[in-house]
Amino acid sequence: MEDVATLLVGCLRAEGVEYVFGIPGEENIRFVDALNDSGIRYVLVRHEQAASFMAEIYGRLTGRAGVCSATLGPGAINLLLGTADAMTNSAPLVAVAAQGSLRRIHKESHQVIDLVSMFAPVTQWAARIECPDAVPEMTRKAFKTAQGERPGAVFLAVPEDIETERPAEPLAPLQIDTVHADAPSPAQIARAAKVLAAARHPVVLAGHGAARAQASDALMRFAERLNIPVATTFHGKGVFPDDHPNALGAVGFMRHDYGNFGFDSADVLVCVGYEIQEFDPSKINPNGDKRILHMHRFPAEVDAHYPVAVGVEGDPAQALDALAAALPDGLTYDSGSSEKIRTLLDEELRYGRHNDAFPLVPQRVVSDVRTALDRHDIVLADTGAGKMWMARLYRTYEPDTCLVSNGLSTMGFALPGAIAAKLARPDRRVLAVMGDGAFLMNSQELETAIREHVRLVVLVLVDEEYGLITWKMELELGRHSHTRFTNPDLVAYAESFGARGYAIETADQLLPVLRRALDDDTVSVIACPVDYSENLRLTDRLGSLHGPF
């Protein structure tokens, strides 16, 4: 009869798990051994934090829970950051960690800490397997919960003595029931149609939930039927293509950005798949006076700046089509602000495209990255000043092709995340854009990428400081401190792992180097000096800009 370790692996196989990202420990060696010949690929990482980021990005791109694994104590604690990131970014993830035996977890004991209590606040469900017979039910519950209407993270602890035990009788994985998207209530649609028909200047905001629901086509039908402008959150980038005439671009910047002007005169906000953790609704509804149609698979969070007039629960794509059908024939709106806002964004990119200054202005970096990548390629923009420029300016045409962390907004996810992105989407080219601060947080995963033969490119934006914090300090305090650091020779550092290293020394080098690296069958690191004096120029310019457009 199978022991718990083998039974657990069998349950993971039944869930369709392809990869487990992690580091083995003394207390879970049987689980790791059982993965051999299971058809599940164990991806050994160099830090458990990276394993959790890999599981998160895999889950975000596939819709199936990514799985990360660690030993007890410090190994499990290192999984906490990516697990919390997945939870706040609504990405399905199952974290599995060893734990001390049931005979000693009640007392002070070597490497034992209450992991379930630690993970509970940052997961949808955290539990400890205390009975071998419970493994099939608990594994099924873990994946069902992680992959539910609002995806998120789940944590399971497996005590070391339970791992070696056997169930009382032979057990098999439970049957998986597929949940189908629900059609919206006709009564809710009728109420929403009444609100929208009375609107003068409605605006659509599409969030991460719209991307998860594959609502792009429905959004375009809705926008074109009503001539209504559509903005996205940073997480929703690409769910509405930025080259569409009704596109307002992405909102979520720390100041009143161009896209926000599209909301200033709006009286009704049609929020599709938007989740408040993506960004503060006060930035688009500062007075709390706009009427909001919330269209998502679950109710909205309560917020004074997000007063929901009508909540339409169900599949967002079906809800959009139903709402359009319920409106009077010939009803259209004025989307004139879209063109002005797109013009302002185009001007920034044009400024960057023709700017030969060195170090490079961030607008030049964004322009060259967009030129080097195809529409369906994937870029991960790590947290920092670079993320702000990428999220604002990077033209995105398909969902989940520009990935940021905007729930927890953690640093260091993009390199391990790029490994998972390439495993999940092997047909796409993958680029991680990271500040030098973020890169050095998980740069050890270059070795993982090389060893696992995962082809990707890391573009390191070098300014030798935590530039976003400098930016914020200068804005709020008029000065900054304790944000400067130094770097190793990043080219030599990359080459020491067996990667290719490139140092950008003039502005016109970046684009050809990006193209060469993206087409190479290896791991490449590009060190590109960036001039972030453009940061304060941008916020000064936005502060002097006045609408309505």
C-alpha angles and dihedrals in degrees: 000000000000121000121229094265092057092042091051091052090049089053090051090052090051088054090056096250111171101175139028113197117203156085122272123234136190092264098054103037092119092055092050091046091050090058089067110101090004095111090246115115115225109213109203111212133191097234129023090227088065090051090057092049090050091051090048096052092043089053093046093053099041104031088230118109114266113223127221126181137197143161123257127285114007094013092056092043089056089059090059099086098054090041091055090044090054091048094052092042093049093239121148112245136159116200116196120191136173120243136194117273121282088246093067110025092090092067143041103293140160112285092347119134129155098268097171091058090046095052097038096085093052100042139060090233133006122184145155122233105233101165128047091220091060096063099094093046095044094046092050091047090050094055095039090053095044092048096042131121089292105031119217147136131308129188129207124185118202114198113223094240093048090053090064097043127096128226119254089249136009112288134193133198115276122254115268115231114203115225113221122211112261123235112239122257113267089222091055091047091051091052092047091049090053091054094045095046089058093050123109101191112015122175129195120224113194118197140183092287090062089056092048090049091051089235098154096110092045091050091053092048090050095047094047094045092053101024088234124159118244127206126181134209119242087261092049095053111141097017084104110033115244092223092060114111091236095051118122095181126231128325125202104090118138092247136044098286129189094269091054090065087066087064098045096084095031117119098184126038117201101202112194117190091340119155120193093229088067091071141330112280090211087080092066099027105032095161096040089232103118119101111240130208107198111201113183143113092262137030122278125259114254114258131155090230093048106060105170113217093183128007113205107195119196140060107344095217093052090044093054093050092046092049092050090050091051094055123091116271114261095022110146138158138212113264094176094130091065094071094048092048093048089049091055091049091047090052091055092050092046089051089053096043092058098037112107096180118136125244086044123252110239091242088062091051092052092046093050093046090052091049093048097049128069120233093262098041117111128241123183113204111202122216116278139069090313091059091056092054093044095046092048102041111019106107107228124191107174131041119261094018095107109044125191134162106238101152099062092002093210125180124234101036100109102076096047088037090055090056090054092043091056091048091049094043107027091166092063130078110237129210128183114204110198139163115238089252093056093041094058091052094070105006090126087079088077084083090053092051092049094046093046092045093237109161115217144131129235117202108198114200104211121207099130094234143074088265100185090056091048088051093050093045092051091049096048104028105021091235140052139215143178096023101104126097140153131245136217119245095288095199093052089042092055092045091052087065092048094258125126115256128205130185116204110218102167133031094245093057097068101073097048091044091050091051093048094047094046090053094046120103093230145056116288133187120200117195108204122179111223131198107221094182080101088073096074091038088058096050091045090051093048090048091057095045117104132193169185096139 
